[in-house]
Amino acid sequence: MSCTNGINLNDNSIGYFLEMAQRHKKSQRDDLVCRVKKVIERDPAIIQNKVTKIAHEFYRRGKEVMNELYRLNAFIRFDVYPEYLLVTEISPEHNIIDLMFHHFWRRYPDFLILFYDRQSGYLSTKRPDIQFPSLKYEKNYWVFGRDQFNLADIRNVIAPQLPEMFNVDDFTATTWERYYDSQYIKDRKNIKLARKALPKKMIRKAVKGLAYEAKRLDEEENSRQKNALLKFLQS
């Protein structure tokens, strides 16, 4: 049973933090969230004032989950397929996949979203005309092992259920690369700030999603270091 039962999760403060903290990877192994709920029932101010050790850890976990959710939603890049299918690989630390689906449902209501991690695939859509009776359904998505179904299998299940296919001519493998290059202003480059916005840890979590941006950052950083060395040798 969830330790957030009885808590108003529409509350933007403590109720929302309870939901987020419960999704933290450490909360799957300890009873921190349950202990926090008991404290809240007795005296909410103990947690809200953030002065105790348990309150600090509780809010830290909530913020880490929210930060990962926000950044992954912003940074992942999809491959587009004619079956109205958007596919990407992710590696989140916390239990946020169902929340990510909620985000992308709003952005792409006509599409199916497929996330892969190292072992499993997670597939979801708001379309009522698409079903996968052979897959296990959890929360708001179907889940399957990568050794059970490959991408071609999933596409073959979707295609007969669609009235028409999606035109993917404008969505090639270089679409994101062209977009990134079009937004790049060489005279205003700030590698230090870019590294802060795209930390290496988040690049790993987004897997292929930030591969091109990471490559360009590495090239710029290597060029900067090389120029600094040449300037030093010539001085």
C-alpha positions in Angstrom: 0.0 0.0 0.0 1.2 3.5 -0.8 2.4 5.6 2.1 0.8 8.6 0.4 -2.8 7.3 0.9 -4.9 9.9 2.5 -2.7 12.8 1.4 -4.0 15.4 -1.0 -1.7 15.0 -4.0 -3.1 18.1 -5.7 -1.4 20.1 -3.0 1.6 21.8 -4.7 3.6 21.6 -1.4 3.9 18.7 1.0 1.5 16.3 -0.7 3.3 16.6 -4.0 6.7 16.2 -2.3 5.4 13.0 -0.7 4.5 11.6 -4.1 7.8 12.6 -5.6 9.9 11.4 -2.6 8.2 8.0 -2.7 9.4 7.6 -6.2 13.1 8.1 -5.2 15.3 5.0 -5.6 16.2 5.0 -1.9 12.5 5.1 -0.9 12.1 1.7 -2.5 14.4 0.3 0.2 13.5 2.2 3.4 10.4 3.6 5.2 11.3 7.3 5.1 8.1 8.4 3.4 5.9 6.4 5.8 7.7 8.0 8.7 7.2 11.4 7.2 3.5 10.8 6.8 3.2 9.8 10.5 5.0 13.0 11.5 2.7 15.1 9.2 -0.4 13.5 10.8 0.9 14.5 14.2 2.4 18.0 13.4 2.9 19.1 9.8 5.1 22.0 10.8 7.9 19.6 11.8 8.3 18.7 8.1 7.2 22.0 6.6 9.8 24.0 8.5 12.6 21.7 7.1 14.7 21.9 10.3 14.9 18.2 11.2 17.1 15.6 9.6 14.1 13.6 8.4 12.6 16.7 6.8 15.9 17.6 5.0 16.2 14.1 3.6 12.5 14.0 2.6 12.7 17.3 0.6 16.1 16.4 -0.9 14.6 13.2 -2.3 11.6 15.0 -3.7 13.7 17.6 -5.4 16.0 15.0 -6.9 13.0 13.2 -8.5 11.4 16.4 -9.7 14.7 17.5 -11.2 15.3 14.3 -13.1 11.7 14.3 -14.4 12.0 17.9 -15.6 15.3 17.4 -17.3 14.5 14.1 -19.0 11.3 15.5 -20.3 13.2 18.4 -21.8 16.3 16.5 -23.1 15.2 13.2 -24.6 14.9 13.0 -28.4 12.6 10.6 -30.3 13.1 8.6 -33.4 9.9 8.8 -35.5 8.3 5.9 -37.3 5.4 5.7 -39.8 3.2 3.8 -37.2 2.8 7.1 -35.2 5.5 5.7 -33.0 8.0 7.8 -31.1 10.9 5.8 -29.7 13.8 6.6 -27.4 16.2 5.1 -24.9 16.3 6.4 -21.3 18.0 5.5 -18.1 16.3 7.2 -15.2 17.4 6.6 -11.6 13.9 7.0 -10.1 10.4 5.6 -10.7 9.2 8.3 -13.1 8.3 6.5 -16.3 4.5 6.8 -15.8 4.9 10.6 -15.1 6.9 11.0 -18.3 4.1 9.4 -20.3 1.7 11.9 -18.8 3.9 14.7 -20.1 4.3 13.3 -23.6 0.6 12.4 -23.9 -0.2 16.1 -23.7 2.5 17.0 -26.3 1.8 14.1 -28.7 -1.8 12.9 -28.2 -2.0 11.1 -31.6 1.3 9.1 -31.1 2.5 6.1 -29.3 5.4 6.6 -27.0 8.0 3.8 -26.5 10.8 4.1 -23.9 13.5 1.5 -23.7 15.9 1.0 -20.9 18.6 -1.7 -20.7 16.2 -4.6 -19.9 12.6 -3.5 -20.8 10.4 -1.6 -23.1 7.5 0.7 -21.9 4.8 1.6 -24.4 1.9 4.0 -23.9 -0.7 6.0 -25.8 -3.9 8.0 -25.3 -5.3 6.5 -28.4 -8.2 4.1 -27.6 -8.0 2.4 -31.0 -4.5 0.9 -30.3 -4.3 -2.1 -28.0 -1.6 -4.7 -27.1 -3.5 -7.7 -25.6 -0.3 -9.8 -25.4 1.6 -7.3 -23.3 1.4 -6.7 -19.5 -0.3 -3.5 -18.5 1.0 -1.5 -15.5 -0.1 2.0 -14.2 -0.5 3.7 -17.6 1.7 1.7 -19.9 2.4 -1.7 -21.4 5.7 -3.3 -20.3 7.7 -6.1 -21.9 11.2 -7.5 -21.9 13.6 -6.5 -24.7 14.2 -10.2 -25.3 10.5 -10.8 -25.8 9.6 -8.2 -28.5 11.9 -6.2 -30.7 10.9 -2.9 -32.4 9.8 -4.6 -35.6 7.4 -6.8 -33.6 5.8 -3.7 -32.0 5.5 -1.9 -35.3 3.9 -5.0 -36.8 1.2 -5.0 -34.1 0.5 -1.3 -34.5 0.3 -1.1 -38.2 -2.9 -3.1 -38.8 -4.8 -1.0 -36.2 -4.1 2.3 -37.9 -6.4 3.9 -40.5 -3.3 5.6 -42.1 0.4 5.9 -41.7 2.4 9.0 -40.6 4.6 10.8 -43.1 8.1 10.7 -41.6 9.9 12.4 -44.5 10.6 15.5 -42.5 11.9 13.6 -39.5 15.3 12.1 -40.5 18.1 11.0 -38.3 19.7 14.5 -38.7 16.6 16.6 -37.8 17.8 17.3 -34.3 21.4 18.0 -35.6 20.1 20.6 -38.0 18.0 22.2 -35.3 20.9 22.3 -32.9 23.2 23.8 -35.5 20.6 26.4 -36.4 20.4 27.6 -32.8 24.1 27.7 -32.3 25.7 31.2 -32.1 29.5 30.9 -32.2 30.1 34.4 -30.9 28.0 33.8 -27.8 29.3 30.3 -26.9 29.8 29.6 -23.2 31.1 26.1 -22.7 31.0 26.3 -18.9 27.4 27.3 -18.9 26.5 24.7 -21.5 28.1 22.0 -19.3 26.0 23.2 -16.4 22.9 23.0 -18.5 23.8 19.6 -19.9 25.7 17.7 -17.1 27.3 14.4 -18.1 25.1 12.6 -15.7 22.0 13.8 -17.5 23.6 12.9 -20.9 23.9 9.3 -19.7 20.3 9.2 -18.5 19.0 10.5 -21.9 21.2 7.9 -23.6 21.1 8.7 -27.4 18.9 11.8 -26.8 21.7 14.2 -26.2 24.4 12.4 -28.2 24.9 15.1 -30.8 24.8 18.0 -28.3 27.4 16.1 -26.2 29.6 15.5 -29.2 29.5 19.2 -30.1 30.3 20.3 -26.6 33.2 17.9 -26.5 34.5 19.3 -29.8 34.2 22.9 -28.6 35.9 22.0 -25.3 38.7 20.2 -27.0 39.2 23.1 -29.4 39.3 25.6 -26.5 41.9 23.6 -24.6 44.0 23.2 -27.8 43.9 26.9 -28.5 44.8 27.7 -24.9 47.8 25.3 -25.1 49.0 26.8 -28.3 48.6 30.4 -26.9 50.6 29.3 -23.8 53.4 27.8 -26.0 53.6 30.8 -28.2 53.8 33.3 -25.3 
